């Protein structure tokens, strides 16, 4: 009996969150979390968590022509040099260009998806990156450090809880510090006492993400804390505390 061939998996974009757009002026590609090594299919729970953020961004950008999609990976794992999640993020940026033309793209990822967003930022359509609790590899003297040159020319926001036990916040600080040397448009917010899921300050993190994305894609004025973080020299702009209640008094 002939052995059946293993089906080829393909990445895909989920349906647009919110109403279908007739004219698109900007795109957010949401990159869910994943595992360091896994050939399994992506977790529906990870996809669901970024979909919540995506719906908020879709509402905020409905009058600006924002299209928001969740990226469905081929595999759950990063898988070493294969960097599957980053490659799927690059494919998604290509697909956004194919569908919508020459519009700015924001890569917005959580956990391992945050790493994918940072790594895939070199795509010519990507103008901004939002990395929430990004998982990054431990420093290894035998391996090259996580690259940052692809972030040059992009606006970058990293958000990390100080009590994150799954994704070391110190690693995202170090990456941000290296990136800031080559790109002034990098900032990083710390969510004090919060963990990997940023559940204690979920509303504040979502408001910060909205503020950044609307400013980065459509030129809206950033809130004062984001402006200050982008302008401040290291380490101040890379250890900016996210204040409780952020978003309640923003001028929107």
N, C-alpha and C positions, 0 to 999 in steps of 0.2 A: 504494500500500500504506500503510495507516494506521500511524503511528508508535506504538510501544508506550509507555505511560506509565511513568515511572520509579517503581519500587516505593518506598513510604514506609517508611523504616527506623524501628524502634521500639526503645527501650531495654528491657532485661529483666533480671531477677534470675536468677542461676544457682541451681542446686539447693542446698539447705542443705548446708553442709560438715559432715560427721559425720552421726550418726543423726538422723532426723526427730524434731522435738520435739513432744510432746503438749501441753506447757504452756510458753509462751515468756515470759520475764521481761525480756529485753533483746536487742537486735539490733546486730550489727556489719555495716556495709555497706562492703565493700572496693572501693576505687576504684583501678584500675590506672593506670599512667603513660600518656602520650600525646604528641602532637606539638603544637607551637605552631599550625601551620596544616596541615590535612589533611582531605580528604573521604573518605579510605579507611576501610575497616573497621578496628576495633581490632586490635592485634597480639596473637596468641596467646601470645607470650613474656611480654608485660607482664601478661596475665591469669594466666599460670602462676606468676609470681613472687609475686603477692599471694595466690594460692591456698595456697601453702606457709604463709604467715603465718596465713591463715584457718584452716587445719587445726589449727595449734597453739592458736589462740584457742578453737576449737570444743572441743578436748580439755580445756582449762583451765576452760571454762565449762559443761561438760556437766551438772554437778550444780546449776548455778544457773539453768538454763533459757535458755541462750544460743543464739540462731539466728544463723548466720554466712552471708552471701551475697556473692558477687562480683557487682558491677554490670557488665553488658555494655552499653557505650555504643553510640550510633548511629554515631558517627564517631570517628576516631582523634584529630582535632584539636580544640583549644580554639576556634579560628576567631574571633578578635577579639571584637567585641561580642556575637556569637552565644553565646559562653561555653557551647558545647555540653556539655562535661563537667560543668560545674556544674549546668546544667539537668537533665541526666540523673541527677545525684546527688540533686537535689530530687525528681525523679520517683520515685527509688528509696525515699526517705524516705516519700513518700506511699504507695507500694506496701507498705512495711513496716507502716504504720499500718493500711492496709486489711486486711492479712493477720493481723496480730497484736494490733491494738488499741492501747491507750494504754500503750506500753512505751517505755523510754528507748532512743535510737538513738545509736550511736557511728559517725561517719564516719571511716574509716581509709584514707588515700590515700598513694601514693608518686609522686614526681616531679610530673607535671602533675596526677595524681590527688590529690596533696597540696594543690595549689592549689584543686582542685574541692571538697575536703573543707572547707577554710577558707572558701571563698566561699559554700558551701551551708549553713553552720552556722546560719543564721538560721531554718531550718525549725523549727517549734514542737516537733517530736518529738526533735530533736537535743539531746542533753545533753552530748556530749563530742566532741572532734576529735583525731585522731592524724594528724599530717602528717610523713611520712618523706621527707627530701630533697626538700622541695617546690620545684617550679619556679615562680619568680615573675618578673614582668616587670621589666626595668631601670627605674630611676627616670627619669621623663620630665616635664620641667617643663610640657609642653603637655598632659599627660594627668593626670587625677586619680589619686592613689595607690591602691594596692590597698586595698579597704575592710576595716575591722576592727570596725565597730560590731555586726556580726552575731555576733561572738564573745562579746559581753557575756552573762553568765549561763551560759556553757559552760565546762567544764574542757578545757584545751587543752595538748597536748604536741607540740612540734616536735623532731625529731631530724635532725641534719645533719652530714655528714662535712666536716672542715675542708679537705680536698683535692678537693672536688667541683668538677669542671671543666664540668659540664653545668648544674647549678643552683647559682648563686652563694650560698654560705652566708651572706654578709654581708647579702643581701637578706632572708633569713628572720629574721636577727637584728633588722633594722630593723623588719620587720613585727611581730615579737614585742614589741619595745620600745614600739611605738605601741599594740598591743593591751593590754599590761600596764598602761598608764595608765588604761584604762577597765575592766579586768577583772583582779583579782589572781590568778585561777585560771589563769594562763598560765605555762608553763615551757618551757625549751628546753635540750636536751642537745647537746653537741658531741662528735663521734667523731673524735679527733685522728688525723691522717694517713690517714684513710680517704676513699675516693672516692664517686662517686654511688651505686654499688650497695651500699655498706656491706658489702663481702664479707669484709674482714678481721675484722670484729667482728659477723658475722651473728648468732651465738648471743646475744651481749649485747644487740643491738638487739631481737631477738625477745623476750628476757626482759623488757626494759624495756617493750615494747609490751604484753605480757601483764599485767605489773604494773599499768600504767596503766589498761588496759581493764577488768580485774576490779575495780579500785578505783572507777573512774568509773561503771560500770554497776551494780555490785552492792554498793557500799559497803564492800568489803574494804579493810583498811588498806594504804595505799601503803607501799612500801619507804622507808627513811630518806632515800636520795638524792632520791626524787621529792618527799617531804614538804619536804625542805630547799629544793629548787629552787622549789617553789610558794610557800614562805614568804619566800625571799630577795628583797631589793629588786633592781631592775636596777642594773648588768648581771649581777650574780652568778647570779641564778636563770635567766638567759637564755644563759649561757655555761657551764653546768654540764658538767664533763667526764664522759663515760661511762667508768667504770673497767673495765679488762680483767678478765674473770671475773664481771662483773655477772650476778646471777641464781643463781649457784652456792650462795650462802648466804642467799637470801631465805627468809622464813618462809612457806612455802606448804604 
